[in-house]
Amino acid sequence: MGIERALVYSFLACVFIALVLTSASGATIIVDRDWPGADFDNLQMAVNAAEPGDTVRVHDGTHNGSLHVNKTVSIIGNGTNTIIRQKATDYYPVISADGCRLSNVRIVQDVYDTGIEVSANDIMIDNVTVNAYYNGIHVIDSTNVSLFHVTGQVHDERDHYNILFEHSMDCTVRWNHPEEGQEYNIGAIDPYGNGSKRIRIADITGNVTMEGSENITIERIVGRVDVEKSDDGIITGITNGIDVDESSGMIIKNNTLAMRSGISVSRSENCTIRGNSISGGQTGLYAGGNNISISNNSIRWNEYGINVNSLTNSIIENNTITGVDKGIHGGYWSNYGNHKVIIRNNLIEADQAGIRSMNDGQIINNTMINCGLVVCGGDQSVIEDNTMNGLPIVYWYDREAGLFTGKVGQAILYLCRNVTVAGVIANDGSSGIEIDMCWNLTIDGNKAWGNSLYGIRIANSYKCTIASNHLSNNGRHGLFLVRLKLSSVTNNDINHNDGYGIFNTYSCEEVTYSGNDFRSNGIAGYLHEPAADDPHEITVEDGIVATIIAIIVINVIIVHFYSESNRSKR
């Protein structure tokens, strides 16, 4: 009897559990405007009649009117032919109850309004198409919202997003794509100081804008059409594929972005940018903020590979930057806002400067192809073990006396005095010889040709003797002088440079020129009027005049010779 009673109790328990589970799954309510056997022909009436846990099945057709889901139900359609449409007198759809699901429908907004608003927790929206004028799906003050396979179009995409998060957390966006030929933009905007947190955005085709957000992961994005934010965080034009501003804890990884500008992270901290492929635009990656890690990215065919501004305590390593004008660039003035940046183990191939150095940082073991370094005034970085075209980039810092000589990838002297630079050969980089903030230097008998910028660049220095150097076929100027004082430039051979032979600007004072030989420079031999005591300094314009005079003289001689010949024949 005991065993039989136990079996009966076990059977009754199983029946009870089955009844509970069946009850928990809820009823199914059918909505169909054309089928008489349906429970309702109006979607909102069906939702009103439903109990928590019920499922509302919506058949094909256009279901007009407002929709407010204020209880835990699932609304499931048959696909894009199941249309929920709001007209001018309707309020846009709102989900305000926790635990709801919306699936396999198309939301069409005929008025200038939001497609659907979510202000609840534990929401699933999947396989939904939203066509709206403003934001497609607006998630406000919500937790654990999942948006999977959501597509659609925002008609006013310059000012709004397909998906917009505001003050929400622990949400997921995956497998979302635009309709053919349309943009797709996802945003998390913080207009009031309470941003969204812990959102994962993955496997979408589109663009992402984050402002005032925390701990957002953005991965495997394929950027199609880029966007730009105004000061208040809305899209206004064309700029960035992934745009992050005033945020923290961002992880941006393994994205593929081919557009005008790839990734922009500004005024942010504790962010990781790794493994991204960025190509074909103005700026591959823009970074500003504190403790930003930029690693293992592939950046190509941009004007700027990585452009930094006000970047501190950060690292840029193991990136491959090719086919760009400027590799890792801070700009001259912005370098004063870049501090303690480590730049190491990068491969850079650029038409101009490979790396423009940062303040108080480290530039170590970088490999550069046809480009080099630019060291800006005030910099105290550690620079070592870098190469250009397989040759060492030799950097002298704070040297007293000595001879700098030999074939190098690039020669750089900073804060040196009483040094002789002689017999240096530096070609096919960005600038052959870079000298900044030095004094009492002798720069004699060096050869620098085929560099994309300058043969020799001398800045912020004084009491230098620049003599007998051969500077030719450089992309800009043979000799570039910036704020040079109390110096002499004599007997240099400067020819076939694309710009000026000597470019003398920015308050050079008491610099004398004599005996220099200019030939076939692209613009002119010398930027300003040639010195009165230097008969060898001939500008291109002077050369043209001399050529014309020579032609006239030769023609006169020929005519005279021909006349004398005819006279002798008579």
C-alpha positions in Angstrom: 0.0 0.0 0.0 2.8 2.4 0.8 4.4 2.0 -2.6 1.0 2.3 -4.4 0.1 5.4 -2.4 3.5 7.0 -3.3 2.9 6.2 -7.0 -0.6 7.9 -6.8 0.9 11.0 -5.1 3.7 11.1 -7.7 1.2 10.9 -10.6 -1.0 13.6 -9.0 2.1 15.9 -8.6 3.0 15.4 -12.2 -0.5 16.3 -13.3 -0.5 19.4 -11.1 2.9 20.5 -12.5 1.6 20.0 -16.0 -1.5 22.0 -15.3 0.6 24.8 -13.8 2.9 24.9 -16.8 0.0 24.9 -19.2 -1.6 27.7 -17.3 1.7 29.6 -17.2 2.0 29.4 -20.9 -1.2 31.4 -21.2 -3.9 31.5 -23.9 -3.5 32.3 -27.5 -5.6 35.1 -28.9 -6.1 35.4 -32.7 -6.3 38.8 -34.4 -7.5 38.8 -38.1 -9.4 41.5 -39.8 -10.8 39.2 -42.5 -11.3 35.8 -40.9 -14.7 35.5 -39.1 -13.2 32.8 -36.8 -10.7 35.2 -35.2 -11.0 36.3 -31.6 -10.6 40.0 -32.5 -10.2 42.1 -35.6 -8.6 44.9 -33.6 -5.1 44.5 -32.1 -5.5 47.0 -29.2 -8.8 45.3 -28.2 -7.0 41.9 -28.2 -4.3 43.3 -25.9 -6.9 44.8 -23.6 -8.6 41.5 -23.3 -5.5 39.4 -22.8 -4.3 38.1 -19.4 -0.6 38.3 -18.4 1.2 35.4 -20.1 -1.1 35.3 -23.1 0.1 35.3 -26.7 -1.6 37.5 -29.3 -1.2 36.1 -32.8 -1.6 38.7 -35.4 -2.4 37.5 -39.0 -1.4 39.2 -42.2 -2.9 42.6 -43.0 -2.7 46.2 -41.9 -3.8 46.9 -38.3 -4.3 50.6 -37.9 -4.5 52.5 -34.6 -2.6 53.2 -31.4 -1.0 50.3 -29.5 -0.2 50.4 -25.8 1.1 47.2 -24.2 0.7 47.6 -20.5 0.6 43.9 -19.5 3.0 41.0 -19.9 1.9 39.5 -23.3 3.6 38.4 -26.5 2.6 39.9 -29.8 3.6 37.7 -32.7 2.9 38.3 -36.3 3.5 36.5 -39.6 6.3 38.7 -40.9 6.5 41.9 -42.8 3.0 41.4 -44.2 1.7 41.9 -40.6 1.7 45.7 -40.5 1.0 47.8 -37.4 0.3 51.3 -38.7 -0.1 54.7 -36.9 -1.8 57.5 -38.7 -2.0 61.2 -37.8 -4.5 60.8 -35.0 -2.8 57.8 -33.4 -0.2 57.6 -30.6 3.0 55.7 -31.4 3.2 52.2 -29.9 4.4 51.9 -26.3 5.5 48.8 -24.4 5.3 49.7 -20.7 4.9 46.3 -19.0 7.8 44.0 -18.1 8.4 40.6 -19.8 6.8 41.4 -23.1 7.8 40.1 -26.6 7.1 41.7 -30.0 8.0 39.5 -33.0 7.5 39.2 -36.7 5.7 42.4 -37.5 6.3 45.6 -39.4 5.8 49.0 -37.6 4.9 51.8 -40.0 4.7 55.4 -38.7 2.9 57.7 -41.1 3.4 60.8 -39.0 6.5 62.6 -37.7 7.0 60.5 -34.6 8.8 57.5 -33.0 8.2 54.0 -34.3 7.9 52.3 -30.9 8.8 53.3 -27.4 10.0 50.8 -24.7 9.9 51.8 -21.1 10.0 48.4 -19.3 12.3 45.5 -18.3 13.0 42.1 -19.7 11.7 42.9 -23.2 12.4 40.9 -26.4 11.9 42.5 -29.8 12.9 40.2 -32.7 12.4 40.0 -36.4 10.7 43.4 -36.5 10.9 46.0 -39.2 10.3 49.7 -38.2 9.7 52.5 -40.6 9.5 55.8 -38.8 10.3 59.5 -39.2 12.0 60.0 -35.9 13.7 57.3 -33.8 12.7 53.7 -34.8 12.9 52.1 -31.4 13.4 54.3 -28.4 14.4 52.5 -25.2 14.0 54.7 -22.1 14.8 53.8 -18.5 14.7 50.1 -19.2 16.8 47.0 -18.3 17.5 43.8 -20.1 16.0 44.7 -23.5 17.0 42.5 -26.4 16.7 43.7 -30.0 17.5 40.9 -32.5 17.1 41.0 -36.3 15.5 44.5 -36.2 15.6 46.3 -39.5 13.9 49.3 -41.0 14.3 52.9 -42.1 14.3 56.3 -40.3 13.2 58.9 -42.9 14.9 61.8 -41.0 18.1 59.9 -40.4 20.2 63.1 -40.0 18.6 63.8 -36.7 17.5 60.4 -35.3 18.4 56.8 -34.8 17.0 53.4 -35.8 17.6 52.3 -32.2 18.1 54.9 -29.4 18.9 54.0 -25.8 18.4 56.5 -23.0 19.1 55.8 -19.4 19.0 52.1 -19.9 21.2 49.2 -19.0 22.0 45.5 -19.6 20.6 45.5 -23.1 21.7 43.6 -26.3 21.5 44.5 -30.0 22.4 41.8 -32.5 22.0 40.9 -36.1 20.4 44.1 -37.2 20.7 45.6 -40.7 19.2 48.4 -42.8 16.7 47.9 -45.5 18.4 47.9 -48.9 19.9 51.3 -49.8 19.2 52.8 -46.3 21.3 53.9 -43.3 21.1 52.2 -40.0 22.2 54.2 -36.8 22.3 53.1 -33.2 22.7 55.6 -30.4 23.0 55.8 -26.6 22.7 59.5 -25.8 22.9 61.1 -22.4 21.2 64.6 -22.6 20.7 64.8 -18.8 23.7 63.3 -17.2 22.4 59.7 -16.6 23.8 57.6 -19.4 23.2 54.1 -20.5 25.3 51.2 -19.2 26.3 47.7 -20.1 25.0 47.5 -23.6 26.3 45.0 -26.2 26.0 45.9 -29.8 27.2 43.2 -32.2 26.8 41.8 -35.7 25.0 44.7 -37.3 25.4 46.7 -40.5 25.3 50.4 -39.5 26.8 53.1 -37.3 27.0 53.6 -33.6 27.0 56.8 -31.5 27.6 56.8 -27.8 27.5 59.8 -25.5 27.8 59.7 -21.7 27.7 55.9 -21.7 29.5 53.3 -19.6 30.8 49.8 -20.3 29.4 49.4 -23.9 30.7 46.7 -26.1 30.7 47.3 -29.9 31.9 44.4 -32.0 31.6 43.0 -35.5 30.0 46.1 -36.9 30.1 46.6 -40.6 29.9 50.4 -41.3 27.9 51.4 -44.3 27.1 55.1 -44.2 28.7 57.3 -41.6 27.1 59.9 -39.4 28.0 63.1 -37.5 26.8 64.5 -34.2 26.2 68.1 -33.3 26.9 69.4 -29.9 23.7 68.1 -28.5 24.4 64.6 -29.7 22.2 64.2 -32.7 23.2 63.2 -36.2 23.8 66.1 -38.5 25.9 64.9 -41.4 28.6 62.5 -42.4 31.5 61.8 -40.1 32.1 58.6 -38.0 31.2 55.0 -38.2 31.6 54.6 -34.4 31.4 57.8 -32.4 32.0 57.8 -28.7 32.1 61.0 -26.6 32.4 61.5 -22.8 32.1 57.8 -22.1 34.0 55.2 -20.1 34.7 51.5 -20.2 34.0 51.1 -23.9 35.2 48.0 -25.8 35.3 48.5 -29.6 36.6 45.4 -31.3 36.7 43.5 -34.5 34.6 46.0 -36.5 34.9 46.6 -40.2 34.5 50.2 -41.2 34.9 51.6 -44.7 33.9 55.2 -44.7 35.1 58.8 -44.4 36.0 58.4 -40.7 36.1 55.1 -38.9 36.2 55.3 -35.1 36.2 58.5 -33.0 36.7 58.3 -29.2 36.9 61.7 -27.5 36.8 63.0 -23.9 36.6 59.4 -22.7 38.5 57.1 -20.4 39.3 53.4 -19.8 38.5 52.3 -23.3 39.8 49.5 -25.5 40.0 49.7 -29.3 41.4 46.5 -30.8 41.2 44.3 -33.9 39.3 46.7 -36.1 39.7 47.1 -39.9 39.3 50.7 -41.0 39.8 51.9 -44.6 39.1 54.6 -47.2 38.4 57.8 -45.4 39.8 61.0 -43.9 40.6 59.7 -40.4 40.9 56.1 -39.6 40.8 56.4 -35.8 40.5 59.5 -33.7 41.4 59.3 -30.0 41.2 61.7 -27.1 40.9 61.0 -23.3 42.7 59.1 -20.6 43.8 55.4 -20.5 42.8 54.5 -24.0 44.3 51.3 -25.4 44.6 51.1 -29.3 46.0 47.8 -30.5 46.0 45.3 -33.3 44.0 47.5 -35.7 44.4 47.5 -39.5 44.1 51.0 -40.9 44.7 51.8 -44.5 43.9 54.3 -47.3 43.1 57.2 -45.0 44.5 60.7 -44.8 45.2 60.2 -41.1 45.8 56.7 -39.7 45.5 57.5 -36.0 44.8 61.2 -35.1 45.2 62.0 -31.3 44.2 65.1 -29.4 44.5 65.5 -25.6 45.4 61.9 -25.1 47.0 60.9 -21.8 48.3 57.7 -20.1 47.4 55.6 -23.2 49.0 53.0 -25.4 49.1 52.6 -29.2 50.7 49.3 -30.1 50.8 46.5 -32.7 48.7 48.4 -35.3 49.3 48.2 -39.0 48.8 51.5 -40.8 49.4 51.6 -44.5 48.6 53.7 -47.5 48.0 56.9 -45.4 49.2 60.5 -45.7 50.0 60.7 -41.9 50.5 57.7 -39.7 50.1 58.5 -36.0 49.5 62.2 -35.8 48.9 64.7 -33.1 49.2 68.0 -34.9 51.8 70.5 -33.7 49.7 72.4 -31.1 47.6 69.4 -30.0 50.9 67.7 -29.0 51.0 69.9 -25.9 47.8 68.2 -24.7 49.1 64.6 -25.4 51.1 63.2 -22.4 52.5 59.8 -21.5 51.5 58.0 -24.6 53.3 54.8 -25.4 53.6 54.1 -29.2 55.3 50.8 -29.8 55.6 47.9 -32.3 53.5 49.5 -35.0 54.0 49.1 -38.7 53.5 52.4 -40.6 53.7 53.2 -44.3 52.8 56.8 -44.9 53.4 59.5 -47.6 54.3 62.1 -45.0 55.2 61.7 -41.3 54.9 58.3 -39.8 54.7 59.4 -36.2 54.4 62.9 -34.8 55.8 62.5 -31.2 53.8 63.1 -28.0 55.0 64.8 -24.8 56.6 62.6 -22.1 55.8 59.4 -23.9 57.6 56.5 -25.5 58.2 55.7 -29.2 59.8 52.3 -29.3 60.4 49.6 -31.9 58.2 50.9 -34.6 58.8 49.9 -38.2 58.3 52.7 -40.8 58.2 52.4 -44.5 59.0 55.6 -46.6 58.3 57.8 -43.6 59.8 58.8 -40.2 59.3 60.9 -37.1 58.6 64.5 -36.4 59.7 65.7 -32.9 57.8 68.8 -31.8 59.1 71.5 -29.4 58.7 70.7 -25.7 58.7 66.9 -26.2 60.7 64.7 -23.8 59.7 61.3 -25.1 61.9 58.2 -25.0 62.6 57.4 -28.7 64.5 54.2 -29.4 64.8 51.1 -31.7 62.7 52.5 -34.5 63.6 51.9 -38.2 62.8 53.4 -41.5 63.2 51.2 -44.6 65.3 48.8 -42.5 67.7 51.5 -41.4 67.8 52.9 -37.8 66.2 56.1 -37.0 68.9 57.7 -34.9 67.7 60.1 -32.2 70.1 62.3 -30.2 68.5 64.0 -27.2 70.2 66.5 -24.9 73.7 65.8 -26.3 76.7 68.0 -25.5 79.3 67.9 -28.4 80.0 64.9 -30.6 80.0 63.9 -34.3 76.7 62.6 -35.9 77.5 60.8 -39.1 76.7 57.8 -41.3 73.8 56.4 -43.4 70.6 56.3 -41.4 66.9 56.0 -42.0 66.5 59.4 -40.4 68.6 61.7 -38.2 66.9 63.5 -35.4 68.6 65.9 -33.0 66.7 67.6 -30.1 68.1 69.9 -27.4 71.7 69.3 -28.6 74.5 71.8 -28.6 78.1 72.0 -30.0 77.4 69.0 -32.2 78.7 68.4 -35.8 76.3 66.7 -38.2 78.5 65.7 -41.2 78.5 63.0 -43.8 74.9 61.9 -43.0 73.0 60.1 -45.8 69.2 60.0 -45.3 66.8 59.4 -48.1 63.4 58.1 -49.1 61.8 58.9 -45.7 59.6 61.9 -44.6 62.4 64.3 -43.5 66.0 63.2 -43.9 67.5 65.3 -41.0 65.3 66.8 -38.2 66.8 69.4 -35.9 64.8 71.1 -33.2 65.7 73.4 -30.2 69.5 73.1 -30.8 72.3 75.6 -30.8 75.9 75.9 -32.0 75.5 73.1 -34.5 77.6 72.6 -37.7 75.6 70.9 -40.4 78.0 70.2 -43.2 78.4 67.8 -46.1 75.2 65.8 -45.7 73.0 64.2 -48.4 69.2 64.0 -48.1 67.1 63.2 -51.2 63.9 61.6 -52.1 62.1 62.4 -48.8 58.4 63.1 -49.0 58.7 66.3 -46.9 62.1 67.9 -46.5 65.7 67.2 -47.0 66.7 69.1 -43.8 64.2 70.7 -41.3 65.6 73.0 -38.6 63.3 74.6 -36.1 63.6 76.8 -33.0 67.4 76.8 -33.1 70.2 79.3 -33.2 73.9 79.8 -34.1 73.9 77.0 -36.7 76.2 76.7 -39.7 74.5 75.0 -42.6 77.0 74.4 -45.4 77.8 72.2 -48.4 74.8 70.0 -48.1 73.2 68.2 -51.1 69.4 68.3 -50.9 67.5 67.1 -53.9 64.2 65.6 -55.1 62.4 66.1 -51.8 58.6 66.2 -51.9 58.3 69.7 -50.4 61.4 71.8 -49.7 65.1 71.1 -49.7 65.8 73.1 -46.6 63.0 74.1 -44.3 63.8 76.8 -41.7 61.5 77.7 -38.8 62.4 80.3 -36.2 66.1 79.9 -37.0 68.3 82.7 -35.6 71.9 84.0 -35.8 72.9 81.4 -38.4 74.4 81.0 -41.8 73.4 79.1 -44.9 76.3 78.8 -47.4 77.4 76.8 -50.5 74.6 74.3 -50.4 73.5 72.4 -53.5 69.7 72.4 -53.5 67.9 71.2 -56.6 64.9 69.4 -58.1 62.8 69.7 -54.9 59.0 69.9 -55.5 58.6 73.1 -53.5 61.1 75.7 -52.6 64.8 75.2 -52.5 64.9 77.0 -49.1 61.7 77.7 -47.2 62.4 80.5 -44.7 59.5 81.5 -42.6 58.1 81.9 -39.0 60.4 84.6 -37.7 63.8 83.6 -38.8 66.2 86.3 -37.7 69.7 87.3 -38.6 70.3 84.4 -41.0 72.8 85.0 -43.8 72.8 83.3 -47.2 75.7 83.0 -49.7 77.0 80.8 -52.4 74.0 78.5 -52.6 73.2 76.8 -55.9 69.6 76.3 -56.9 68.4 74.4 -59.9 65.0 73.3 -61.1 63.1 73.5 -57.8 59.3 73.3 -58.3 58.2 76.7 -57.0 61.4 78.8 -56.6 64.9 78.6 -55.3 64.1 80.7 -52.3 60.9 81.6 -50.5 61.7 85.3 -50.1 63.7 87.8 -52.2 67.3 86.5 -52.7 69.9 88.2 -50.5 71.7 91.1 -52.2 75.1 89.6 -51.6 74.3 86.2 -53.0 74.5 86.2 -56.8 73.9 82.4 -56.9 70.4 82.6 -55.4 68.2 82.5 -58.4 64.4 82.1 -58.2 62.5 80.2 -60.9 61.2 83.6 -62.1 64.7 84.9 -62.5 65.7 81.7 -64.3 62.9 82.2 -66.8 64.0 85.8 -67.5 67.6 84.7 -67.9 66.5 82.0 -70.3 64.6 84.4 -72.4 67.5 86.8 -72.5 69.8 83.9 -73.5 67.5 82.9 -76.3 67.4 86.5 -77.6 71.2 86.8 -77.5 71.6 83.4 -79.3 69.1 84.5 -82.0 70.9 87.8 -82.5 74.2 85.9 -82.9 72.6 83.5 -85.4 71.1 86.4 -87.4 74.4 88.3 -87.4 76.3 85.1 -88.4 73.8 84.4 -91.2 74.1 88.0 -92.5 77.9 88.0 -92.5 77.8 84.6 -94.3 75.6 85.9 -97.1 77.6 89.1 -97.4 80.8 87.1 -97.9 79.1 85.0 -100.6 78.4 88.2 -102.5 
